[in-house]
């Protein structure tokens, strides 16, 4: 009797095991398990793409998207120069696209696969760093200016000189970006932000040394939170984060100084060593779909390069000058360019500024 019970129990376990195995097989039928799907490797800025947008592409293409992030163009370049391979799509800024083209790091784009790239804003169609868009597609764009708290500074500032006003000592933030910081000072001096004149760069450094005691912090990451919390009342920065601060503190405003400032664009590129080049083209085309691009613009508060996406974002985003600058401002904006060996002058001046 005991043996019969044991044999019956063993038989039941076998049946259950077989059923479980069949069930597992059934779950895998119809499509490949996720771990065997093609993987697209995306190298981008922190928080630059919403999870739901990535998930939608993964479902559509039945692929996996692996995301790695960088915090600066220099970090992106250094990683690639050190021999890192396996990335498919990256998001360098304008001047870095030119450097990457020169260094042979980019693949030519398949224009036939990028139908959505034909819907660009007019001023983004013939860019100095890649005039014929052989290697890059403008993705997001904007300006660099000054975010300020109108509750503390009721008269809108119109000049970079406000960042040297001693009344706001300890309540000013500057970008932790040597080209942008020096660019703002050079423009205030009537110079190009791409100057390679040693005397002009030295003079800019001296002005920054005079300003340094007024500066609370040099940061490119959290100045929107500093503005929103009231810790700073003046912030040198990209318009998008300032726009995000506005949502939390309605008294925040944004201006592009009369002396001029940076016009920037982050671009989508396919790397020379990309394992999934055709998938990369489809991913870029997907990100540039007007509805997808509009969702990204709405979330980040950066202007989309897609003219059609502009029509789909909310009126509050479209009409915010920190996101979409008025077209009459474009004439006083300047693209940052690769300054070649002149970068050594900036490197040295920046190091001296930070060390003193």
PyMOL commands that set and color helices and strands:
alter all, ss='L'
color gray80, all
select helices_A, chain A and resi 2-28+34-36+51-61+73-81+94-102+111-113+115-118+122-124+160-164+166-168+178-188+198-212+223-229+239-248+277-287+290-300+307-310+315-318+327-332+340-355
alter helices_A, ss='H'
color red, helices_A
select strands_A, chain A and resi 39-45+64-70+89-90+137-149+172-174+215-218+234-238+252-255+261-270+303-304+333-335
alter strands_A, ss='S'
color yellow, strands_A
deselect
rebuild
show_as cartoon
